[in-house]
Amino acid sequence: MHPDFAAYHRARRRAVLPGRIALVLVAVLLVGAAGWGIVTRPVPVSAAAASVSGDSIGVLAGAPAGGAPAGTVPEPPAADLPVAPAAEPGPAPAPAPGEPRAPLSVAIGVTARGHQAELDLCQWVRMDIGAVAPIVGAHNYCRGDVVLDLLPGDLVALTGTELDGDYQVTGSRDAQAGDDPAAATAGLEADLLLQTCYWGDTGLRLVALRRVDLSLPPTPAP
């Protein structure tokens, strides 16, 4: 190369070098700006909202960190589940047929002596007709039906016609209207007999009573 041209090229390089440096700096800045633009590019609002919404539901509902799987509804914590109220007890069942019941206590006021005519006046009547013990009777429709309910061990308090006292049921027997009183009551151990008719037929019920002292311990039913 001609020496003059060498000097020219050296001078030109010196003149161009600052411009090239400037261009390099500009290029570096542009590349940096481009990279920053990529990093800081805004996320679409819909995508961001979906991400935040999913995580928030999972956390508020007590799901593990990271949220519940998409399309599922997390179950509430066991402590927040409603507790069913305790069932209230129902009414006590009625006693089954044949089960023991509490003893009855019945009061009877005897107001007459006699037989059929006095019975038809709807009163309790003492009848001395040859049975093993005096008979006190009343029609079933004149409150005599209480005799149908008496069982061994039940108590009966009587007043009137010299029969005042407390008695306990010891047994019973059926008879028919027109039976001989002595034969119908033979074998019954009783201080007193109660009598009434069964409903709907001619049958009679006789209930044997023994006198008791209620100041003493009760006598077990036979």
C-alpha positions as semicolon CSV with decimal commas, in nm:
position;residue;x (nm);y (nm);z (nm)
1;M;0,000;0,000;0,000
2;H;0,127;0,349;-0,080
3;P;0,247;0,519;0,231
4;D;0,008;0,809;0,174
5;F;-0,276;0,570;0,155
6;A;-0,158;0,401;0,477
7;A;-0,173;0,733;0,655
8;Y;-0,518;0,788;0,512
9;H;-0,643;0,452;0,631
10;R;-0,502;0,510;0,975
11;A;-0,669;0,848;0,993
12;R;-0,996;0,701;0,862
13;R;-0,988;0,419;1,114
14;R;-0,934;0,671;1,389
15;A;-1,228;0,871;1,262
16;V;-1,457;0,568;1,222
17;L;-1,367;0,394;1,547
18;P;-1,572;0,621;1,775
19;G;-1,873;0,575;1,553
20;R;-1,836;0,200;1,561
21;I;-1,806;0,203;1,938
22;A;-2,119;0,411;1,956
23;L;-2,296;0,168;1,726
24;V;-2,187;-0,124;1,940
25;L;-2,316;0,049;2,254
26;V;-2,645;0,125;2,083
27;A;-2,674;-0,238;1,973
28;V;-2,605;-0,362;2,322
29;L;-2,868;-0,128;2,462
30;L;-3,121;-0,239;2,203
31;V;-3,057;-0,605;2,279
32;G;-3,096;-0,538;2,651
33;A;-3,415;-0,344;2,595
34;A;-3,553;-0,623;2,380
35;G;-3,476;-0,881;2,652
36;W;-3,638;-0,663;2,921
37;G;-3,944;-0,629;2,708
38;I;-3,974;-1,007;2,690
39;V;-3,936;-1,048;3,068
40;T;-4,177;-0,772;3,157
41;R;-4,437;-0,849;2,892
42;P;-4,778;-0,825;3,075
43;V;-4,968;-1,151;3,138
44;P;-5,322;-1,153;2,994
45;V;-5,574;-1,054;3,258
46;S;-5,794;-1,361;3,204
47;A;-5,507;-1,606;3,258
48;A;-5,386;-1,427;3,571
49;A;-5,736;-1,411;3,715
50;A;-5,793;-1,782;3,650
51;S;-5,468;-1,873;3,825
52;V;-5,539;-1,655;4,130
53;S;-5,904;-1,766;4,146
54;G;-5,814;-2,136;4,147
55;D;-5,556;-2,099;4,425
56;S;-5,787;-1,881;4,634
57;I;-6,075;-2,132;4,622
58;G;-5,842;-2,409;4,725
59;V;-5,705;-2,216;5,022
60;L;-6,039;-2,078;5,144
61;A;-6,199;-2,419;5,128
62;G;-5,923;-2,578;5,331
63;A;-5,759;-2,762;5,041
64;P;-5,383;-2,845;5,055
65;A;-5,134;-2,586;4,929
66;G;-5,144;-2,561;4,552
67;G;-5,522;-2,562;4,527
68;A;-5,773;-2,829;4,438
69;P;-5,754;-3,010;4,101
70;A;-5,937;-2,835;3,824
71;G;-6,308;-2,923;3,800
72;T;-6,340;-3,046;4,159
73;V;-6,503;-2,889;4,462
74;P;-6,295;-2,942;4,778
75;E;-6,476;-3,092;5,075
76;P;-6,502;-2,876;5,391
77;P;-6,294;-2,974;5,693
78;A;-6,444;-3,237;5,920
79;A;-6,474;-2,980;6,202
80;D;-6,706;-2,767;5,985
81;L;-6,944;-3,047;5,892
82;P;-7,293;-3,015;6,048
83;V;-7,361;-3,253;6,336
84;A;-7,696;-3,431;6,329
85;P;-7,900;-3,363;6,646
86;A;-7,941;-3,654;6,886
87;A;-8,265;-3,836;6,840
88;E;-8,510;-3,759;7,105
89;P;-8,637;-4,052;7,289
90;G;-8,967;-4,174;7,188
91;P;-9,265;-4,269;7,410
92;A;-9,218;-4,577;7,632
93;P;-9,362;-4,891;7,467
94;A;-9,684;-5,032;7,609
95;P;-9,641;-5,350;7,815
96;A;-9,669;-5,664;7,606
97;P;-9,969;-5,889;7,672
98;G;-9,903;-6,119;7,965
99;E;-9,644;-5,895;8,132
100;P;-9,694;-5,830;8,507
101;R;-9,871;-5,507;8,597
102;A;-9,878;-5,301;8,913
103;P;-10,140;-5,422;9,165
104;L;-10,476;-5,246;9,158
105;S;-10,631;-5,091;9,465
106;V;-11,013;-5,075;9,455
107;A;-11,261;-4,924;9,701
108;I;-11,616;-5,062;9,720
109;G;-11,901;-4,931;9,936
110;V;-12,166;-5,194;10,004
111;T;-12,503;-5,023;10,050
112;A;-12,760;-5,304;10,074
113;R;-12,833;-5,662;10,166
114;G;-13,051;-5,874;9,946
115;H;-13,043;-6,023;9,600
116;Q;-13,182;-5,955;9,253
117;A;-13,415;-5,669;9,340
118;E;-13,140;-5,479;9,518
119;L;-12,891;-5,552;9,237
120;D;-13,136;-5,404;8,987
121;L;-13,124;-5,077;9,182
122;C;-12,763;-5,044;9,059
123;Q;-12,579;-5,079;9,389
124;W;-12,327;-5,306;9,556
125;V;-12,525;-5,571;9,743
126;R;-12,425;-5,820;10,011
127;M;-12,578;-6,161;9,933
128;D;-12,581;-6,439;10,196
129;I;-12,703;-6,728;9,980
130;G;-12,518;-7,035;10,108
131;A;-12,179;-6,989;9,938
132;V;-11,850;-7,054;10,119
133;A;-11,841;-6,682;10,210
134;P;-12,065;-6,378;10,175
135;I;-12,093;-6,257;9,815
136;V;-12,082;-5,886;9,726
137;G;-12,203;-5,819;9,375
138;A;-12,314;-5,553;9,127
139;H;-12,420;-5,551;8,764
140;N;-12,131;-5,487;8,526
141;Y;-12,306;-5,175;8,393
142;C;-12,335;-5,045;8,751
143;R;-11,956;-5,026;8,800
144;G;-11,940;-5,394;8,887
145;D;-11,716;-5,446;8,582
146;V;-11,418;-5,364;8,807
147;V;-11,443;-5,726;8,924
148;L;-11,350;-5,839;8,572
149;D;-11,011;-5,667;8,601
150;L;-10,903;-5,801;8,940
151;L;-10,603;-6,034;8,956
152;P;-10,430;-6,214;9,246
153;G;-10,244;-5,963;9,461
154;D;-10,482;-5,673;9,395
155;L;-10,626;-5,497;9,701
156;V;-10,991;-5,419;9,776
157;A;-11,108;-5,186;10,055
158;L;-11,471;-5,255;10,157
159;T;-11,711;-5,058;10,374
160;G;-12,067;-5,132;10,481
161;T;-12,279;-5,426;10,595
162;E;-12,026;-5,532;10,859
163;L;-11,764;-5,614;10,595
164;D;-11,538;-5,315;10,658
165;G;-11,175;-5,395;10,604
166;D;-10,896;-5,450;10,354
167;Y;-10,887;-5,761;10,136
168;Q;-10,648;-5,914;9,888
169;V;-10,741;-6,111;9,577
170;T;-10,631;-6,474;9,602
171;G;-10,802;-6,629;9,300
172;S;-11,111;-6,642;9,081
173;R;-11,363;-6,881;8,926
174;D;-11,629;-6,870;8,656
175;A;-11,991;-6,978;8,711
176;Q;-12,326;-6,961;8,537
177;A;-12,650;-6,793;8,638
178;G;-12,867;-7,049;8,816
179;D;-12,576;-7,255;8,954
180;D;-12,606;-7,375;9,313
181;P;-12,402;-7,125;9,525
182;A;-12,253;-7,392;9,751
183;A;-12,143;-7,612;9,462
184;A;-12,019;-7,322;9,252
185;T;-11,794;-7,191;9,531
186;A;-11,681;-7,519;9,686
187;G;-11,305;-7,534;9,743
188;L;-11,250;-7,158;9,735
189;E;-11,064;-7,030;10,042
190;A;-11,216;-6,686;10,089
191;D;-11,339;-6,447;10,355
192;L;-11,545;-6,271;10,090
193;L;-11,644;-6,320;9,726
194;L;-11,703;-6,054;9,462
195;Q;-11,939;-6,125;9,174
196;T;-12,040;-5,964;8,843
197;C;-12,148;-6,076;8,497
198;Y;-11,925;-6,099;8,190
199;W;-12,019;-5,870;7,905
200;G;-12,236;-6,025;7,636
201;D;-12,323;-6,363;7,795
202;T;-12,472;-6,524;8,105
203;G;-12,139;-6,614;8,260
204;L;-12,045;-6,489;8,606
205;R;-11,705;-6,416;8,753
206;L;-11,637;-6,491;9,117
207;V;-11,327;-6,339;9,280
208;A;-11,200;-6,476;9,612
209;L;-11,072;-6,231;9,875
210;R;-10,887;-6,283;10,202
211;R;-10,880;-6,020;10,473
212;V;-10,536;-5,857;10,520
213;D;-10,378;-5,617;10,766
214;L;-10,210;-5,346;10,561
215;S;-9,994;-5,246;10,858
216;L;-9,808;-5,574;10,803
217;P;-9,584;-5,658;10,508
218;P;-9,796;-5,749;10,202
219;T;-9,868;-6,114;10,138
220;P;-9,715;-6,237;9,810
221;A;-9,971;-6,332;9,548
222;P;-10,009;-6,711;9,510
